[in-house]
Amino acid sequence: MSLLDISPLRDGLPFGVRIAGMTRDMTSDPAIRGDLNALFRQHGVIIFEGVEPSDAMQLALSNMFGPLKEHPVKNVTRVDGDAMPGVVRIHSPAGSGGMVSLDGKLRSHWLPWHFDHAYNDELNYAGILRATEIVADGGLTGFSDGITLYNAFPKDLLAKIEGKTIIYTLNVQYENMRFGRPAGLEVVQRKPAPPGFEEEAKAMPRALHPAVWTRDSGEKVLHVSPWMCDGIVGLEDAEGDALLEDVCQTINRLSRELSYFHKWQPSDMAIWDNTRCLHAVSGHDPALDRSMQRTTIKGDYGLGRFENDADGGKILSETVV
């Protein structure tokens, strides 16, 4: 067997590929596993098109890239935990969840640019998504590559942020977004949270991750999550805040041209490198239902930590989150 149908995500984009025709039988082929992992390391995002739209296929595809990892947030809905460990359901019923007005349009379940588990000392290697209930209006998932951002970033701004460490907190409310907030964003409805969630989140120590890190390949990655970032270590003052705001707004600006937003089909699955890429969700018409299923792949780049060297595993296991 071989991978025959590989194409760019879109012309001129320096990251990401599409692969068509992947079957469940192919997931057990060691040569294909090796080819896929090499492609993923090179491109950072793969969109699989025309695949079997099933839980079994998602699990088989996920296991090609590494063992599954349970989501650290305990209140995230699991999908049949015994049969499918590590599979979570992201369901957005009509009228539920946080709502914002952006560019004059009401959007439900909008998410700004971010990398997953920024609030934790340990990241995950990758995520794999598929759509189980698709909306006609919106619901796009965006990907922005940190290597591409690094190469495109203004050199003077890059010189100021490289070598800095960014502070993150588990703060998911839109109104509390401190940096990179889009112009004109209005919060219409707060994101729902289970009882005790916000109190427990505030009790967690802050997580620290480098603004720029270097891969084994020698490529540098700009890896700053506008969502949930809370400052710069050693520069928690007006000057530091202005620098981080400039970085986050530059990420927003560059990502308008250098990102890819995927419109889902039932037979699509997508994987992205969480240590390299940011992702976002466009939001959708609040009158519509949207559901996604996600797996998380273990593997950490080893550069994150909690402030004051707190024990991350102990903290996460003892909170409601």
VOGU-3710 file (C-alpha; in Angstrom, 3 decimals, decimal comma):
1> mslldisplr> 0,000/0,000/0,000  1,056/3,611/-0,513  -0,264/7,130/-0,048  -1,159/8,278/-3,547  -3,443/11,292/-3,255  -1,605/14,057/-1,383  -2,128/17,768/-2,089  -1,567/21,130/-0,348  -4,225/22,548/1,957  -4,322/25,451/-0,454
11> dglpfgvria> -1,956/26,932/-3,030  0,831/29,055/-1,573  0,302/27,984/2,044  3,648/26,808/3,497  2,149/24,202/5,841  -0,481/21,461/5,814  -1,555/18,774/3,333  -4,714/16,936/2,289  -4,791/13,166/1,959  -7,675/11,453/0,192
21> gmtrdmtsdp> -8,729/7,810/0,271  -7,314/6,675/3,617  -8,979/3,410/4,664  -9,118/1,516/7,952  -7,082/-1,330/6,441  -4,313/1,142/5,637  -4,009/2,174/9,286  -2,458/-1,201/10,137  0,304/-0,888/7,516  3,652/-0,018/9,204
31> airgdlnalf> 5,012/1,636/6,050  1,999/3,939/5,787  2,261/4,723/9,481  5,872/5,801/8,926  4,983/7,873/5,860  2,111/9,603/7,638  4,170/10,494/10,683  6,920/11,904/8,477  4,374/14,005/6,569  2,845/15,204/9,813
41> rqhgviifeg> 6,199/16,246/11,273  6,932/18,142/8,064  3,580/19,850/7,512  1,961/20,209/10,951  -1,637/19,722/9,735  -3,248/16,919/7,738  -6,847/16,927/6,495  -8,012/13,394/5,683  -10,789/13,481/3,095  -13,152/10,711/2,059
51> vepsdamqla> -12,565/8,531/5,114  -15,033/6,195/6,812  -17,073/8,442/9,170  -17,004/6,195/12,234  -15,668/6,017/15,772  -13,626/2,960/14,805  -11,912/4,857/11,979  -11,150/7,829/14,210  -9,563/5,565/16,799  -7,595/3,608/14,200
61> lsnmfgplke> -6,320/6,811/12,601  -5,475/8,356/15,969  -3,460/5,356/17,079  -1,208/5,748/14,046  0,245/8,899/15,605  0,688/7,724/19,187  -1,194/6,602/22,280  -4,330/8,479/23,275  -4,353/10,869/26,212  -7,299/11,641/28,449
71> hpvknvtrvd> -8,376/15,281/28,365  -7,202/17,017/31,571  -10,514/18,839/32,047  -12,725/16,348/33,862  -16,012/18,031/32,946  -15,470/17,600/29,202  -17,974/14,991/27,939  -16,434/11,592/27,194  -17,696/9,246/24,483  -18,221/5,781/25,996
81> gdampgvvri> -15,112/5,956/28,148  -14,649/2,197/28,547  -14,827/1,357/24,853  -13,159/4,526/23,566  -10,785/6,008/26,137  -9,615/9,490/25,258  -12,514/10,310/22,898  -14,451/13,447/23,846  -17,611/14,946/22,428  -17,879/18,678/21,818
91> hspagsggmv> -21,609/19,292/21,465  -23,034/22,761/20,869  -26,851/22,624/21,125  -28,806/25,505/19,637  -28,887/28,504/21,953  -26,283/27,103/24,334  -22,770/28,096/25,241  -21,030/31,418/25,003  -22,147/33,851/22,342  -20,355/36,838/20,883
101> sldgklrshw> -21,031/39,499/18,306  -18,101/39,899/15,921  -18,007/41,799/12,635  -21,698/42,530/13,127  -22,623/38,836/13,294  -23,887/36,826/16,253  -21,797/33,674/16,778  -22,146/30,752/19,143  -19,123/28,752/20,369  -16,537/31,083/18,815
111> lpwhfdhayn> -12,948/30,411/19,919  -9,926/32,699/19,376  -6,482/31,492/18,326  -4,975/29,170/20,945  -3,026/25,992/21,598  -4,620/23,317/23,751  -3,816/22,876/27,447  -1,874/26,156/27,646  -3,061/26,347/31,266  -1,246/23,071/32,023
121> delnyagilr> 2,468/22,376/32,456  2,229/19,503/29,963  0,866/19,978/26,454  -0,419/17,227/24,195  1,266/16,296/20,922  -1,759/16,467/18,658  -5,524/16,485/18,334  -7,742/14,710/15,809  -11,203/16,075/15,025  -14,192/14,916/13,030
131> ateivadggl> -17,610/16,494/12,636  -20,630/14,423/13,660  -23,202/17,211/13,283  -22,357/19,911/10,745  -23,800/23,424/10,597  -24,607/25,078/7,282  -23,523/28,501/8,520  -20,039/28,804/10,058  -18,522/26,149/12,306  -15,150/26,351/10,538
141> tgfsdgitly> -11,967/25,195/12,285  -8,894/27,305/11,620  -5,203/26,365/11,764  -2,241/28,746/11,964  1,312/27,386/11,865  3,906/28,633/14,362  6,829/28,063/11,977  5,077/30,120/9,313  4,264/32,833/11,875  7,866/32,937/13,089
151> nafpkdllak> 9,182/33,398/9,545  6,605/36,098/8,762  6,778/38,013/12,045  8,191/41,563/12,061  11,862/41,185/12,978  11,854/43,979/15,561  8,866/42,508/17,386  10,311/39,002/17,153  13,526/40,216/18,785  11,515/41,551/21,728
161> iegktiiytl> 9,475/38,392/22,362  12,025/35,662/21,576  13,486/34,311/24,794  10,465/35,400/26,827  8,196/33,076/28,814  4,417/33,515/28,626  2,067/33,058/31,593  -1,242/31,212/31,128  -4,282/30,621/33,343  -7,376/28,456/32,955
171> nvqyenmrfg> -9,686/31,363/32,189  -12,161/30,517/29,457  -14,552/33,470/29,706  -14,530/35,785/26,690  -14,841/38,923/28,808  -11,643/37,998/30,667  -9,547/37,735/27,504  -6,673/40,129/28,233  -4,600/39,981/25,053  -5,390/39,699/21,350
181> rpaglevvqr> -9,062/40,527/21,750  -10,480/41,204/18,261  -11,675/44,740/17,621  -15,424/45,061/18,022  -15,863/41,805/19,957  -18,938/41,992/22,187  -19,900/39,286/24,674  -23,599/38,504/24,354  -23,741/35,431/26,597  -21,103/34,083/28,995
191> kpappgfeee> -19,726/30,619/28,490  -21,478/28,222/30,902  -19,368/26,676/33,660  -20,200/23,910/36,144  -20,480/24,814/39,835  -17,100/25,426/41,406  -15,199/25,472/38,119  -14,062/29,080/38,194  -13,060/28,946/41,865  -10,981/25,824/41,322
201> akampralhp> -9,405/27,280/38,179  -8,356/30,401/40,079  -6,699/28,207/42,712  -4,452/26,545/40,130  -0,910/27,891/39,730  -0,145/29,685/36,510  1,433/27,712/33,666  4,567/28,920/31,893  5,510/28,231/28,263  8,178/29,751/25,991
211> avwtrdsgek> 7,045/32,253/23,381  9,467/30,703/20,879  10,947/27,208/20,885  13,243/25,286/18,534  12,347/21,903/17,022  14,826/19,075/16,543  14,838/20,067/12,867  16,263/23,468/13,827  13,040/25,272/12,838  11,844/27,933/15,254
221> vlhvspwmcd> 8,200/28,043/16,332  6,346/31,135/17,513  3,961/29,550/20,015  1,880/32,171/21,818  -1,780/31,521/22,588  -3,795/34,773/22,697  -6,560/32,930/24,545  -5,761/32,429/28,251  -2,378/34,201/28,193  -1,921/36,393/31,268
231> givgledaeg> 1,408/38,157/30,924  5,157/37,781/30,430  7,387/36,395/33,184  9,412/39,233/34,686  7,453/41,858/32,699  4,081/42,009/34,414  3,750/45,741/33,955  2,407/48,184/31,386  5,429/47,736/29,114  5,191/43,938/29,173
241> dalledvcqt> 1,444/44,002/28,644  1,844/46,301/25,643  4,425/43,932/24,155  2,205/40,873/24,604  -0,788/42,720/23,152  1,298/43,692/20,114  2,397/40,059/19,656  -1,148/38,697/19,953  -2,655/41,273/17,604  0,137/40,569/15,105
251> inrlsrelsy> -0,731/36,857/15,299  -4,356/37,783/14,572  -3,342/39,978/11,642  -0,904/37,542/10,042  -3,286/34,622/10,536  -5,904/36,323/8,390  -3,644/35,605/5,399  -1,472/32,701/6,555  -4,057/30,403/8,106  -6,405/27,741/6,779
261> fhkwqpsdma> -10,077/27,455/7,797  -11,683/24,102/7,171  -15,331/23,666/6,204  -16,321/20,231/7,440  -17,762/17,280/5,560  -18,936/14,062/7,303  -16,043/12,084/5,775  -13,291/14,494/6,949  -10,859/14,085/9,827  -8,117/16,560/10,756
271> iwdntrclha> -4,951/16,259/12,823  -2,775/19,184/13,953  0,467/19,437/15,911  -0,465/21,191/19,153  3,153/22,015/19,989  3,496/23,866/16,688  0,085/25,129/15,553  -2,625/27,386/16,873  -6,242/26,669/16,072  -9,510/28,602/16,275
281> vsghdpaldr> -13,241/28,147/15,665  -15,220/30,632/13,573  -18,412/30,181/15,575  -21,797/29,520/14,028  -25,439/30,583/13,905  -26,746/30,188/17,481  -29,953/28,608/16,149  -28,027/25,553/14,902  -26,660/22,405/16,586  -23,007/21,435/16,055
291> smqrttikgd> -21,145/18,351/17,305  -17,524/17,288/16,997  -15,588/14,284/18,278  -11,986/14,647/19,286  -9,093/12,439/20,286  -5,933/13,711/21,941  -2,491/12,226/21,239  0,049/11,940/24,049  3,461/13,523/23,770  4,900/16,667/25,274
301> yglgrfenda> 7,645/19,009/24,102  8,934/19,186/27,685  9,268/22,975/27,945  6,237/23,910/30,040  6,042/24,142/33,802  3,895/25,510/36,572  4,920/28,646/38,395  7,038/27,898/41,478  7,526/24,334/40,174  4,125/23,171/41,440
311> dggkilsetv> 3,156/19,527/40,836  0,908/19,693/37,784  -0,370/16,125/37,917  -1,362/16,456/41,552  -3,141/19,753/40,949  -5,128/18,578/37,944  -6,175/15,325/39,611  -7,501/17,104/42,682  -9,568/19,834/41,035  -13,003/19,677/39,486
321> v> -11,461/20,631/36,170
//
